[in-house]
Amino acid sequence: MTSGSPADRAAPPVARREPVEDIRHGDRRVDDYHWLRDPGYPEVRDPEIIAYLEAENAYREAVMAPVRPLQAALFDELKGRLKEDDSGVPVKKGSWFHTWRYKPDHQYPVHYLIPERDGPDAEGRILLDENVLAEGHDYLSVRMVEPCPGYRRFAYTVDVDGSEQFEIRVREIDGGADLPDRVPGTNGVMAWARDGESFLYLRLDESLRPSSVWRHRLGTPAEEDAPVYVERDPGFMVSIDQPLDESLIFIEAGDHETSEVRFVPADRPDAEPVLIAARREGHQYSADHRDGTLYILTDDIHENRRIVTAPLAAPGPENWQEMIAPSDAVYLSGLLVFRDFMVVTEREEAMQHVRVRRFSDGDSHRIAFEEPAYSVHPRGNAEPGQRHLRLGFQSLVTPPTVLDYDMETGQRTVRKVQEIPSGYDATAYVSEREWAAAPDGEKVPVTIVRRRDTPKDGSAPLYLYAYGSYGATIDPYFSPNRLSLLDRGWVWALAHPRGGSDLGRRWYNRGKLAHKVNTFTDVIAVGRHLAAEGYTTEGRLTVAGGSAGGLMVGACVNMAPDLFHAAAAHVPFVDVLNTMLDDTLWLTPSEFVEWGNPIADREAYFRIKGYSPYDNVEAGRYPHLFVTGGISDPRVTYWEPAKWVARLRATKTDDNLLVLRMNMGAGHGGASGRYESLKELAEEFAFLLMVYGMAGDEAAAG
């Protein structure tokens, strides 16, 4: 089945135009769809706006009606690969094991606590059932479930609308009763004091920025909480963390290129925070702790970072002693300190590595993996004295695997491999790494997966995914969901453009600010390379990405529309210039170091205007577009995708499909339940198969 002629489709909604003029740096812009931003935001109540968004959803429903049977079949496929009674690998902490389990037909996990004496395979007691919390809500996110020292009670943090405004609640472990204590207006992150009678947490300001740390004592009203640290710079956000020994609580303030870290002793949470190193523009660092010594990951002398130590009693830079020197080839991306070992995550040639260093003699080694491209990260490590390092490993062909690596002997023990109930044969698929030439000569890595029997003759459609911002790296990961495309003859590719840190800090710096366009031209170069190598043909690609990756999608379809047959833009950051001109939005001030400040900087204004997808919509052909948004999204506000779709409808000259799925009950992450999120993915896949003429008999079934 094809998408049909325009006469076969329902008429799309037409957003009215109400020109709003804005003049900056002598430049006049007219925004016809500014009215789609509710003046009462973050509340969205304007009847005309709601009606327009609902009309877009109704139009999508009408467009998708012919392939609803296909969507249902895809959902059954996706659900069939999901283990309904799944469970996590128990994590030992003190004299307890923590784990989670799903029960059949449950949207959310149930958290369990198991006494060490019973062993990790025991049933244990229910700590928290998220399915009970979700009753009466369309959305649920639980960010933390954290027992206090001594395990008398635990804190859990809840968001019920996708706004990322979490309430902290506290529950007794014995008896399961919630305490009266409820702390609203947080970002969902907290840390217990050693006595289990108080905790520190992050409070959101009026712009929803995590801007301050507060101390709450159980049994007192949240209104009486005491400030511990307040960040005055509107471009800095605050976070808290703890080392494995939980002796300290770190307070970090920073943006994307500058940071400042303080700490308070966990047994004296009312103490004045101790500053490690005063902020210096362009200097980022983080800290860990062991036995009175701080271990600091810093880029003070090299963009790829080094590791230094400092005494806890005198942590300033004048006392820093180099432990691991910086390297031009190796980017140090993370640090985890145990009692006897230090674990460093490194990046070299777009590959993640894990290095183990023994404190007693300084001996170190990388943990070797055989696949050509993979993802590996420490996870589930809770005790400073443990000898094993728990790792999560996966690749484009290897399902997520939890393994314990003995840091002394090198022995590996596989604890879990994600099960695919409907069946999966890894040997039927092949993962490959290619390097594409960017316009300026840089070599851009791309990781590819396909069935072995999918020919490299240009006939296959290809799904190209990328992100490329904030220095974030997306390593090759397994997804049982993508099998629905691979088994229908698709190729799936993950580009690693500049703007991420795949090839070190330089790779990030060459994809931000004045170099941001490199991200988009890198992805376009990858698409052309994959076509030249026979993985697909130009015009048979789908480009996909979310959030800042959605900006990449919007820029690419403006710059090279004929390269792509379709595009999937998830909560896309497409109204870049207007957002960066609005410093009342919580993310904007902290984003100036990523995109530039168009309010104060004329050059930044015109640079952003030059690539902002919304500002560069032009008359001409665009690929088929599947766009999503979330009404409660605090990161990419709902009006960005809504305005972009409205302008595209009024401007583009083709008959290709353009649909918007505005989630009226969720935010940045879409639907929260594991089955509801699969329904949304099934709809996207059905849309793609439809516009590629691959729906076939499945669309007519049922």
Secondary structure, 3 states (H helix, E strand, C coil): CCCCCHHHCCCCCCCCCCCEEEEECCEEEEECCHHHCCCCCCCCCCHHHHHHHHHHHHHHHHHHHHHHHHHHHHHHHHHHCCCCCCECCCEEECCEEEEEECCCCCCCCEEEEEEHHHCCCCCCEEEEEHHHHCCCCCCCEEEEEEECCCCCEEEEEEECCCCCCEEEEEEECCCCCEEEEEEEEEEEEEEECCCCCEEEEEEECCCCCEEEEEEEECCCCHHHCEEEEECCCCCCEEEEECCCCCCEEEEEEECCCCEEEEEEECCCCCCCCEECCCCCCCCCEEEEEECCEEEEEECCCCCCCEEEEEECCCCCHHHCEEEECCCCCCEEEEEEECCCEEEEEEEECCEEEEEEEECCCCCEEECCCCCCCCEEEECCCCCCCCCEEEEEEECCCCCCEEEEEECCCCCEEEEEECCCCCCCCHHHEEEEEEEEECCCCCEEEEEEEEECCCCCCCCCCEEEECCCCCECCCCCCCCHHHHHHHCCCCEEEEECCCCECCCCHHHHHCCCHHHCHHHHHHHHHHHHHHHHCCCCCCCCEEEEEECHHHHHHHHHHHHCHHHEEEEEEECCCCCHHHHHCCCCCCCHHHHHHHHCCCCCCHHHHHHHHHHCCHHHCCCCCCCEEEEEEECCCCCCCCHHHHHHHHHHHHHCCCCCCEEEEEECCCCCCCCCCHHHHHHHHHHHHHHHHHHCCCCHHHHHCC
